[in-house]
Amino acid sequence: MSLRPQGAGPPSIYVLDYSLILS
């Protein structure tokens, strides 16, 4: 699962963390 929001900033880091946890 690769989620990459348009806002390439702090939110992206949270999304990556979430992705890893959900994975």
KEKE-3310 file (N, C-alpha, C; in steps of 0.2 Angstrom, whole numbers, plus 5000, padded with zeros to 4 digits):
npx = (5004:5004:5003:5002:5000:4995:5001:5017:5024:5025:5013:5014:5024:5017:5007:5015:5020:5008:5004:5014:5011:4998:5001)
npy = (4994:5010:5026:5042:5058:5074:5084:5085:5083:5085:5077:5067:5059:5054:5046:5037:5030:5025:5017:5007:5001:4997:4988)
npz = (5000:4995:5000:4994:4998:4990:4998:5001:5015:5033:5035:5026:5031:5042:5036:5030:5041:5045:5035:5036:5048:5046:5036)
capx = (5000:5008:4998:5006:4995:4999:5005:5023:5027:5024:5007:5016:5027:5012:5004:5020:5020:5001:5005:5018:5007:4992:5003)
capy = (5000:5016:5032:5048:5064:5079:5088:5082:5086:5081:5072:5061:5054:5050:5042:5031:5026:5021:5011:5001:4998:4993:4982)
capz = (5000:4994:5000:4994:4997:4987:5002:5003:5021:5039:5034:5022:5036:5046:5031:5029:5047:5046:5030:5039:5054:5043:5032)
cpx = (5004:5004:5003:5002:4999:5003:5011:5026:5026:5018:5010:5020:5022:5009:5009:5020:5013:5001:5008:5014:5001:4995:5004)
cpy = (5006:5022:5038:5054:5069:5083:5084:5085:5082:5076:5066:5056:5050:5045:5036:5027:5022:5016:5006:4998:4994:4987:4976)
cpz = (5000:4994:4999:4993:4993:4991:5004:5009:5027:5038:5031:5027:5040:5042:5030:5035:5047:5041:5033:5044:5051:5039:5036)
residu = (MET:SER:LEU:ARG:PRO:GLN:GLY:ALA:GLY:PRO:PRO:SER:ILE:TYR:VAL:LEU:ASP:TYR:SER:LEU:ILE:LEU:SER)
# end
